[in-house]
Structures are given as C-alpha cells and as structure tokens.
C-alpha cells in the first residue's frame, strides 16, 4: 500500500515537472518569436506609442486678377482648424462628452468609428473649425486631442467670375474652373512632423527620432482677367438676360494679338463660398470652355477664309444664288429667301445675309468643281478647320476644356458631302466658344494663332512675376486673307443694325450665328441658340479685341441678329471705352 502511494506521488511530480517544462517551453518559444521573429513589429508598436505624427498642411495659393497692371486678390485664405484625435491615448467617453457640443456641424466622424481601431494614431473628427470653437477644444484639455491650423477659401468678390474661378470642396480639393484645373499648383505639398512625445501627447525636444519634412505652400496665381472688365461685363450679361428674356448668356473677351483672355463670364453664376446652394452641378459649368456646341454661321468666316487662301474667292467674287441647293439628296436652304437675294450676288452679300448656299458653293470650288462636292474639297476644309484654326480640339488654355468634334472625311460614316456642306455653316460639328474666339483672333490679327491663356504670372514674395510674352504657335492664314476677312466682317456689320453704334474712326466687324439644337437625335424647330463673334479697334489698324457671345434657353428660339448682336454691341461699347481705343486721326 505504501509503495503504491509512493509511485502515485512520483508520477504526479513527473507530470508537474513536465507541465512546468512545457509552459516554460511555450514562454521561451513566445519570447523567441517576440524578440527575434517579430522584433521589428514590436519595436514599431512601441515607437508608435512614444511618437507623435502630425501632417504639416501646405497653405493653398491665392488667386489674383488684374486692376490695370496691379494684381488684386479675388480668392483668399482664412485660418480654420482641423481637430484630430489619437484613439490610443484619448478617452472615448470624455472626448464624446466634451467635443460633440463644441464641434457641432463641423464634426465629420462618428465616435464609434474614431475608436473602432485604436492602432490608428491620427483620426480627423472636425474640419473648418472657427477660431472660437478651436479655443474651446484647447481649453477642454483632452489628452490625445490636438488642433491643426489650416485655411479655407474666401471669395471676397462674391459671385464674380464664379464659373471661371471654381471652388474648393470640403476635402480641400479644387473643383471646376481655375481651382480645379490648377489644383496641383495651388495646393502645394503637405509636410510631416514626427517627434517623441510624453504620456500627455506633448512633443518632446529630445531624442533622435525627430523627423520634419516642411510643407511647400501652393503658388499664388495671377490671372489675365481684368477685374473691372469682368465685373462690368457680368452686369451687361445680367441686364441682357432680363431684357431679352433668355436664361443663359456667356461672353469672352480676348486680346487677339497675344491670346490673353481679358474677361470670361457666364450668367447666371453662383457663390463659390456656398457652392452647395445650387439646383444642379450644371451651375458650375464654364460654358466658354467646357461646353461644346454647334456654333452655326460664325463658321462661314472660316469657310470663306479657306476659299481665299486657295485664291478662289474675294469679297467681290460673283456667284449665283438659287435660294436652295441639294447635296446627297438633301436640300440646303437659306434662312433669308427674299427675292432681291436671288441671282448674281457677291461673296460680301452672301456673308452679309449668311447664305448657306454660298458657303456650300465655296466647298465645291475647294474641290475643283462647280456642281459637286469632292474628296479634295472635304480634305481642304478639314485641314483648315482642324489643323489651321484648331476647331474640334482643345486649345491648351489653362482650364478644364472640352475638345469638341470636327470629323475628318474618313471618320464620317455616311453622307460625307452633306456633312461637310453643313459644316461650312457651323452645323454637324461641335466647338467651344474659346476655340471660335481664338480662331477668329488669328484670322483678323494678320494670320497668327496664339494659344489662349488666363494665367498672367504669379506672386512671389509680394511681387508680380509676369509670364513671358506669348508667341504665336502657327500661321493660320496669310496677311492678305486676314485683310479680306476683316473687310467681310466689317462690311457685314456696317450693312446691318450696327449703323450708328460704331462711330466714325472705329473699325468693328462681326458675324452672327443661329443654330438649331439637336433633340432626340434630330434638329429641333423649337429651340435654337444664338452666337455673335466680332473684332474691333481703330480704323486702319489691327483689331484690339475679339468678343464672342452666346445666348440660349431650353425650348426657346434665340436669334443671332436680334439677341446675340445687341449683346455683343453693348459689350463692345464698354470694352472699346474701357481700353481707350482711339478713333482714327486721334
């Protein structure tokens, strides 16, 4: 019996020793993994608890317009604060109790989400917090909660140039306009501070782990836009919208001898500081550069210029108008069917009355035929439209822009001849206002195409550093053709309602356009948009400005002659006076 008890005791001791050895083995294995295999991981976790990481926000660049030659800030920054929580250090209940009321609608995170993963050392709980609320956050004295100063956009001019400027969203990213297109330049680059901290999340000045990558602030951009001109043109657009009864009016004013945009306006606009107060995102569209449309008969300017380049026509060239012509079995008619326009007419007369049969005939002549539209004519027109005048492709302006569409003869699926006949008067193609304005500028300035630009330079340490003077990128037409086109445009304006609006000594020309709108795949008879493009200056000298306007409203008939032309004239009168254009002899 005694021997049996002894054996049981011995077995228990052995089992206990084996158990202890097993436990020690597990501990040793675990220590091996922690100290050897997982060494780097645990060092990183320990360092995370001992260090503070803080993003150093770059200050967004401001945007300026010109007042004469002096830059004036139209988009500025105001200091606001971001509230950040370190979930590993901060007490959830205390943070929720103290910060919820202080942050109010500036809180951007749910507390449950903030503390769901405490390995995250940096969680933003409040954005765009004003100074007083930020002071209250600081006074709360919460461990692991800190403030980061940043900026929000301020637009002191209200709605001025809103579709041109764009806005900055809640995440600090530029949207639309200059803010969107130049977001990278304006944003700069954030920096990083990583420093040893104490238990209260206070940065210490000792240790070798301090890392600081400085923030690089965004550039301050100066636009070519003249603030005074922009303001007054927007007022004219508002007045004309109400006077003529159309909801939408857009305009652009260009220096034809440099490509600099002096004004770019849409009515109505919006308040970029309260960009959410719109009925739809369509309110943000800059119609001058972002919306491609069929520009209609303003394109006769380019068709006739192409014919002049090939030596086929001059303003005095005669042709026979029958009031209608047929291409691919489709009739092409003139809007003006007065009897006095039938028979022998000059190209100048055709331009004055915007005769579609005349531009179609020029296309035939480009192909070497009196009666047929040939591949040669189509290729010649395409070459000038696309390669010379830049229609149907992005201009390169420093904004988000639509490319539009001008199909080559090889890209047209059917009815190439009728497609190109329609293109001679600006249909079956799509361009933007800035494309047309830049192309017209090249036609009237002696034949030189300048890439349109809205950036004049930048501010550096309070000084305006101007960009180099623009250089022409190509020659579109000869000086002789340019002179003849100016005469065409001048003759047309003089023949119509401009009488009395262009005083003696000034030289102003232009061209109307009225385009049917495609609805449900077909051209509508109850909706059109109207355009007018013109140029002017001192008689005997090259034009000093190019202006294009567009007017439209859904389910309404806008007319180039009755709506776009008077809007152009009102803008022209202001611009001519503002630029101090002198009449000849003065």
C-alpha positions in Angstrom: 0.0 0.0 0.0 2.8 2.4 0.9 4.7 1.5 -2.2 1.6 2.3 -4.3 1.2 5.7 -2.7 4.9 6.4 -3.4 4.6 5.6 -7.0 1.5 7.8 -7.4 3.3 10.7 -5.8 6.3 10.1 -8.1 4.1 10.2 -11.2 2.4 13.4 -10.1 5.8 15.1 -9.6 6.9 13.9 -13.0 3.7 15.3 -14.6 4.1 18.6 -12.7 7.7 18.9 -13.9 6.7 18.0 -17.4 3.9 20.6 -17.2 6.3 23.2 -16.0 8.8 22.4 -18.7 6.0 22.6 -21.3 4.9 26.0 -20.0 8.5 27.3 -20.0 8.9 25.9 -23.5 5.9 27.9 -24.7 7.2 31.0 -23.0 10.6 30.6 -24.5 9.1 30.0 -27.9 6.9 33.0 -27.5 9.9 35.1 -26.4 11.8 33.9 -29.3 9.1 35.0 -31.7 8.7 38.3 -30.0 12.4 39.1 -29.6 13.7 37.5 -32.8 11.0 36.8 -35.4 8.6 39.7 -34.5 11.3 42.1 -33.3 10.7 44.8 -35.8 6.9 44.7 -35.5 7.0 45.2 -31.7 9.6 47.9 -31.9 7.3 49.7 -34.4 4.4 49.4 -32.0 6.4 50.7 -29.1 7.6 53.6 -31.2 4.1 54.4 -32.2 3.1 54.8 -28.6 6.1 57.1 -27.9 5.9 59.3 -31.0 3.5 61.9 -32.4 2.9 62.2 -36.1 1.4 65.4 -37.4 0.8 66.5 -41.0 2.1 70.0 -41.7 -0.6 71.4 -44.1 0.6 73.4 -47.0 -1.2 76.8 -47.5 -3.2 76.9 -50.7 -2.1 79.6 -53.1 -4.3 82.6 -53.6 -5.8 83.8 -56.9 -5.4 87.3 -58.3 -7.0 89.3 -61.1 -5.6 92.5 -62.6 -6.6 96.0 -61.9 -4.8 97.7 -64.8 -1.3 96.2 -64.2 -1.8 95.7 -60.5 -2.8 92.2 -59.1 -5.8 92.2 -56.8 -6.6 89.1 -54.7 -10.0 87.7 -55.5 -9.6 84.3 -53.8 -8.0 84.3 -50.4 -7.4 82.1 -47.3 -8.9 82.4 -43.8 -7.4 80.4 -40.9 -9.6 77.5 -39.6 -8.7 74.4 -37.6 -8.8 70.6 -38.0 -9.5 68.7 -34.8 -7.5 65.4 -34.6 -7.8 62.6 -32.1 -5.3 59.8 -31.2 -7.6 56.9 -30.3 -4.8 55.1 -28.5 -4.4 57.9 -26.0 -7.8 59.7 -25.9 -10.6 58.6 -23.6 -13.6 58.0 -25.8 -16.3 58.9 -23.2 -14.6 62.1 -22.2 -14.0 63.2 -25.9 -17.5 62.4 -26.9 -18.9 64.4 -23.9 -16.8 67.4 -24.4 -16.3 67.7 -28.1 -19.7 66.9 -29.5 -21.2 70.2 -28.5 -18.2 72.3 -29.3 -17.8 70.9 -32.9 -21.5 70.9 -33.8 -21.9 70.6 -37.5 -18.1 70.8 -38.0 -17.8 67.2 -36.7 -17.0 64.9 -39.6 -16.7 61.5 -37.9 -18.8 59.2 -35.7 -17.2 58.5 -32.3 -17.7 54.8 -32.8 -15.7 54.9 -36.0 -12.9 57.0 -34.4 -12.2 54.5 -31.6 -13.0 51.3 -33.6 -9.3 50.8 -34.4 -7.0 52.2 -31.7 -3.9 51.4 -33.8 -4.8 54.4 -35.9 -2.9 57.2 -34.4 -4.5 60.1 -36.4 -8.2 60.5 -36.9 -9.8 63.7 -38.1 -13.0 64.5 -36.1 -13.6 68.1 -37.1 -12.9 70.3 -40.1 -13.1 74.0 -40.8 -13.5 74.8 -37.1 -13.6 78.5 -36.4 -11.1 80.2 -34.0 -13.5 80.5 -31.0 -14.5 76.8 -31.2 -10.9 75.8 -31.6 -10.0 77.7 -28.4 -12.7 75.8 -26.6 -11.2 72.5 -27.8 -7.9 73.6 -26.4 -9.4 74.6 -23.1 -11.0 71.2 -22.8 -7.5 69.8 -22.1 -8.1 66.3 -23.6 -5.1 64.0 -23.8 -4.5 62.9 -27.4 -6.5 65.7 -29.0 -4.8 68.4 -30.9 -5.5 71.2 -33.3 -4.1 71.7 -36.7 -4.3 75.1 -38.3 -5.3 75.2 -41.9 -7.2 77.5 -44.3 -10.5 77.8 -46.0 -11.2 79.7 -49.2 -12.7 83.1 -49.0 -14.2 84.8 -52.1 -14.5 88.5 -51.3 -16.0 89.3 -54.6 -19.0 87.0 -54.1 -20.3 85.6 -57.4 -17.7 87.4 -59.6 -16.2 85.1 -62.2 -17.6 82.1 -60.3 -17.6 79.7 -63.2 -14.1 80.8 -64.1 -12.7 80.5 -60.6 -14.4 77.3 -59.4 -14.3 76.4 -55.7 -12.6 74.2 -53.1 -14.6 71.3 -51.6 -14.8 70.1 -48.0 -11.7 67.9 -48.6 -9.6 70.9 -49.7 -9.6 69.8 -53.4 -10.2 72.4 -56.1 -13.3 71.8 -58.3 -14.1 73.3 -61.7 -12.6 76.5 -63.1 -9.1 77.7 -62.0 -9.4 76.0 -58.6 -9.9 72.6 -60.3 -7.6 73.0 -63.4 -4.7 74.4 -61.4 -5.4 72.4 -58.2 -1.9 70.8 -58.0 -0.2 74.2 -58.4 -2.4 75.9 -55.9 -2.4 73.0 -53.4 1.4 72.8 -52.8 2.6 69.8 -50.9 2.0 68.8 -47.2 4.9 68.2 -44.9 5.3 65.8 -41.9 6.3 66.2 -38.3 7.2 63.1 -36.3 8.6 63.6 -32.8 8.9 61.8 -29.5 6.1 62.6 -27.1 5.2 62.2 -23.4 2.2 60.4 -21.9 0.1 63.5 -22.3 0.8 63.6 -26.1 3.1 66.6 -25.7 6.0 66.7 -28.1 9.5 66.5 -26.6 12.5 68.3 -27.8 14.9 65.4 -27.1 15.7 62.2 -28.9 17.0 61.2 -32.3 13.6 60.3 -33.8 12.5 63.8 -34.8 11.6 64.0 -38.4 10.4 67.2 -40.1 9.5 67.5 -43.8 8.5 71.1 -44.3 5.3 71.9 -46.2 5.6 73.6 -49.6 2.9 76.2 -50.0 0.9 76.5 -53.2 1.7 79.2 -55.7 -0.2 82.4 -55.8 -1.6 82.7 -59.4 -2.3 85.9 -61.2 -4.9 85.7 -64.0 -5.0 87.7 -67.2 -8.6 88.7 -66.3 -9.2 92.4 -65.8 -11.3 92.6 -62.6 -13.1 95.8 -63.7 -13.9 94.5 -67.1 -15.1 91.1 -65.7 -17.4 92.9 -63.3 -19.0 95.2 -65.8 -19.4 92.5 -68.5 -21.2 90.3 -66.0 -23.5 93.2 -65.3 -24.2 93.6 -69.0 -25.0 89.9 -69.3 -27.4 90.1 -66.4 -29.1 93.1 -68.0 -29.4 91.5 -71.4 -30.7 88.2 -70.0 -33.6 90.1 -68.4 -34.1 92.5 -71.3 -34.1 89.8 -74.0 -35.8 87.1 -71.9 -33.2 84.3 -72.1 -31.9 82.5 -69.0 -28.3 81.9 -70.2 -25.8 84.3 -71.6 -22.0 83.8 -71.9 -19.2 86.0 -73.2 -15.4 86.0 -73.7 -13.1 89.0 -74.5 -9.7 88.1 -76.0 -6.7 90.2 -76.9 -6.2 89.0 -80.5 -2.5 90.0 -80.5 -1.5 87.8 -77.5 -4.2 85.3 -76.8 -4.7 86.8 -73.3 -8.3 86.5 -72.0 -9.4 89.8 -70.5 -12.9 88.6 -69.4 -14.7 85.2 -69.4 -18.2 85.4 -68.0 -21.4 83.3 -67.6 -24.8 84.4 -66.4 -26.1 83.2 -64.1 -23.3 82.4 -61.8 -23.2 81.1 -58.2 -21.5 81.8 -54.9 -18.3 79.7 -54.6 -18.2 80.2 -50.9 -21.6 78.5 -50.7 -21.2 76.2 -53.7 -23.8 73.7 -52.4 -26.6 76.2 -52.8 -27.3 75.3 -56.4 -30.1 73.3 -58.0 -27.7 71.1 -60.0 -24.0 70.7 -60.9 -24.7 72.4 -64.2 -24.4 75.7 -62.4 -20.7 75.2 -62.1 -20.0 74.8 -65.9 -17.9 77.4 -67.6 -19.8 77.5 -70.8 -17.0 79.3 -72.6 -14.5 76.4 -72.4 -16.3 73.4 -71.1 -19.4 73.1 -73.3 -19.0 72.2 -77.0 -21.9 73.1 -79.3 -22.7 73.7 -82.9 -21.6 77.3 -83.5 -23.6 77.9 -86.7 -22.9 80.6 -89.2 -20.0 82.2 -87.4 -18.1 79.3 -89.1 -18.8 80.9 -92.6 -15.9 83.2 -91.6 -13.5 80.2 -91.6 -15.1 78.7 -94.8 -14.6 81.9 -96.7 -11.1 82.4 -95.3 -10.2 78.9 -96.6 -11.5 79.8 -100.0 -9.5 83.0 -100.0 -6.3 81.1 -99.0 -6.7 78.9 -102.1 -7.2 82.0 -104.3 -10.8 81.0 -105.1 -12.7 84.0 -103.8 -12.5 87.6 -102.7 -15.3 89.7 -101.2 -16.2 90.8 -104.8 -16.4 87.3 -106.3 -19.7 86.7 -108.0 -21.8 83.6 -107.8 -25.4 82.6 -108.5 -27.9 82.2 -105.6 -30.9 80.0 -106.3 -32.1 80.1 -102.7 -31.6 76.4 -102.3 -29.1 73.7 -103.3 -29.2 69.9 -103.0 -26.4 67.7 -101.5 -26.7 63.9 -101.1 -30.4 64.3 -101.9 -30.9 66.8 -99.0 -32.0 70.4 -99.6 -29.8 73.1 -98.1 -31.8 76.4 -97.9 -31.1 79.9 -96.8 -32.8 81.4 -93.9 -33.3 84.6 -96.0 -35.4 83.9 -99.0 -36.0 87.5 -100.2 -36.3 87.8 -103.9 -33.6 90.5 -104.1 -31.0 87.9 -102.9 -31.6 85.6 -105.9 -29.4 85.6 -108.9 -25.9 87.0 -109.2 -24.5 88.1 -105.8 -21.1 88.9 -104.3 -19.5 86.9 -101.6 -19.8 90.0 -99.4 -23.6 89.9 -100.0 -23.6 86.2 -99.1 -21.7 86.9 -95.9 -24.0 89.9 -95.0 -27.1 87.7 -95.3 -25.4 84.5 -94.1 -26.4 82.4 -97.2 -25.8 78.7 -96.7 -25.9 78.1 -100.4 -22.8 80.4 -100.8 -20.7 78.5 -98.2 -21.7 75.2 -99.8 -20.6 76.6 -103.2 -17.2 77.6 -101.7 -16.8 73.9 -100.6 -17.5 72.8 -104.2 -14.9 75.2 -105.5 -12.4 74.0 -103.0 -12.8 70.6 -104.6 -12.3 72.0 -108.1 -15.9 71.6 -109.2 -18.9 73.9 -109.9 -21.5 71.3 -109.1 -20.1 68.5 -107.0 -18.5 68.2 -103.5 -15.4 66.2 -103.9 -12.9 64.5 -101.5 -10.4 67.2 -102.3 -12.8 69.9 -101.1 -13.6 68.0 -97.9 -10.0 67.4 -97.1 -9.1 71.1 -97.7 -11.9 72.3 -95.5 -11.0 69.8 -92.8 -7.3 70.8 -92.9 -8.1 74.4 -92.3 -10.9 73.9 -89.8 -8.9 71.4 -87.7 -5.2 72.0 -88.3 -5.1 75.7 -89.0 -8.0 77.1 -87.0 -7.9 74.5 -84.2 -11.6 73.7 -84.3 -12.7 70.5 -82.6 -9.7 70.2 -80.4 -8.5 71.6 -77.1 -6.8 75.0 -77.3 -4.4 74.4 -74.4 -5.8 77.1 -72.2 -5.1 76.5 -68.5 -8.6 75.4 -67.8 -10.7 72.3 -68.0 -12.0 72.3 -71.5 -14.0 70.3 -74.0 -12.3 69.2 -77.2 -15.5 69.4 -79.3 -15.7 67.4 -82.5 -14.8 68.0 -86.2 -14.7 64.7 -88.1 -12.3 64.1 -90.9 -13.8 62.8 -94.2 -12.6 59.3 -93.3 -14.4 59.4 -89.9 -17.8 60.3 -91.3 -19.9 57.1 -91.5 -22.3 58.2 -94.2 -23.3 61.4 -96.1 -19.8 62.9 -96.2 -20.8 65.5 -98.7 -23.9 66.7 -96.8 -22.0 66.6 -93.5 -19.3 68.9 -94.9 -21.8 71.1 -96.6 -23.4 71.6 -93.2 -20.0 72.2 -91.6 -19.4 75.2 -93.9 -22.1 77.0 -91.9 -21.2 75.5 -88.5 -23.5 72.5 -88.1 -22.6 68.8 -87.9 -19.6 69.8 -85.8 -19.0 71.0 -82.2 -16.7 73.6 -80.9 -16.3 75.7 -77.8 -16.6 79.5 -77.6 -12.9 79.7 -76.7 -12.0 77.7 -79.9 -14.0 80.0 -82.1 -12.7 83.2 -80.4 -9.1 82.1 -80.7 -9.5 81.1 -84.3 -11.3 84.4 -85.2 -8.4 86.3 -83.4 -5.9 84.5 -85.7 -7.9 85.4 -88.8 -8.2 89.1 -88.0 -4.8 89.8 -86.5 -2.8 89.2 -89.6 -3.0 85.4 -89.6 -1.2 84.3 -86.3 -2.7 81.8 -83.9 -2.0 82.4 -80.2 -2.8 79.8 -77.6 -5.5 81.5 -75.4 -4.3 82.0 -71.8 -5.9 83.0 -68.5 -2.6 83.0 -66.5 -0.6 86.2 -66.5 2.0 85.0 -63.9 2.4 84.5 -60.2 3.0 86.4 -57.0 6.4 85.7 -55.4 7.2 87.4 -52.0 4.6 90.0 -52.8 6.0 90.8 -56.3 4.2 90.1 -59.5 6.3 87.9 -61.7 4.9 88.0 -65.2 5.0 85.2 -67.7 6.9 85.7 -70.8 5.1 87.5 -73.7 3.1 84.9 -75.7 4.4 83.9 -79.1 2.2 82.7 -82.0 2.2 78.9 -82.4 1.4 78.9 -86.1 0.1 80.9 -89.0 -3.4 80.2 -90.0 -3.9 82.5 -93.0 -1.9 85.0 -95.0 -1.9 88.7 -94.2 -3.8 89.2 -97.5 -6.6 86.8 -96.4 -6.7 88.3 -93.0 -7.3 91.8 -94.5 -10.1 90.4 -96.8 -11.8 88.7 -93.8 -11.7 91.9 -91.8 -13.4 93.6 -94.7 -16.0 90.9 -94.9 -16.8 91.2 -91.2 -16.7 95.0 -91.3 -19.0 95.1 -94.3 -21.5 92.8 -92.7 -21.7 94.8 -89.5 -22.0 98.0 -91.5 -24.8 96.6 -93.6 -27.0 95.7 -90.6 -28.2 97.1 -87.4 -24.7 98.3 -86.3 -25.4 101.6 -88.1 -24.8 104.3 -85.6 -23.3 102.0 -82.9 -19.8 102.1 -84.4 -18.8 105.8 -84.5 -16.6 107.2 -87.3 -12.9 106.3 -87.0 -13.6 102.9 -85.4 -13.3 99.6 -87.3 -15.7 96.9 -86.0 -16.7 93.7 -87.8 -18.6 90.6 -86.8 -20.7 87.6 -87.8 -23.9 86.2 -86.4 -24.8 82.5 -85.9 -28.2 80.8 -85.2 -28.0 77.1 -84.6 -30.8 74.5 -84.4 -30.4 72.3 -81.3 -30.3 68.5 -81.7 -33.0 66.9 -79.5 -33.8 63.2 -79.6 -31.3 62.8 -82.4 -32.9 65.3 -84.8 -32.6 69.1 -85.3 -35.3 70.9 -83.3 -37.6 73.6 -84.7 -38.5 75.0 -81.3 -35.1 75.5 -79.8 -32.0 77.4 -81.1 -29.0 79.1 -79.6 -27.6 82.4 -80.9 -23.9 83.5 -81.3 -22.1 86.5 -82.4 -18.4 87.0 -82.8 -16.7 90.2 -83.7 -13.5 92.2 -83.5 -12.7 95.9 -83.4 -10.2 98.7 -82.9 -9.0 101.8 -84.6 -9.7 102.1 -88.3 -6.6 101.4 -90.3 -5.0 99.3 -87.5 -5.2 95.7 -86.4 -8.1 94.9 -84.0 -7.5 95.3 -80.3 -10.2 92.9 -79.0 -12.2 89.9 -80.0 -15.6 89.3 -78.4 -17.9 86.3 -78.6 -21.3 86.0 -77.0 -23.8 83.1 -76.8 -27.5 83.2 -75.8 -29.8 80.3 -75.2 -32.6 78.8 -73.1 -34.2 75.4 -73.3 -37.3 75.3 -75.6 -36.8 78.8 -76.8 -35.7 80.3 -80.1 -32.7 82.6 -79.9 -31.6 84.5 -82.9 -28.1 85.8 -83.7 -29.3 89.0 -85.3 -31.9 90.0 -82.7 -30.3 88.7 -79.5 -26.6 87.9 -79.8 -25.7 91.0 -81.9 -27.1 93.6 -79.5 -25.4 91.8 -76.6 -22.1 92.0 -78.5 -22.7 95.7 -79.2 -23.3 96.5 -75.5 -20.1 94.7 -74.5 -18.2 96.2 -77.4 -19.2 99.7 -76.4 -18.0 99.1 -72.9 -14.7 97.4 -73.9 -13.8 100.0 -76.5 -14.3 102.8 -74.0 -12.5 100.9 -71.2 -9.5 100.1 -73.3 -9.4 103.7 -74.5 -9.4 102.7 -78.1 -8.9 105.9 -80.2 -10.7 106.7 -83.4 -8.5 107.2 -86.5 -6.8 110.5 -86.5 -6.7 111.0 -82.8 
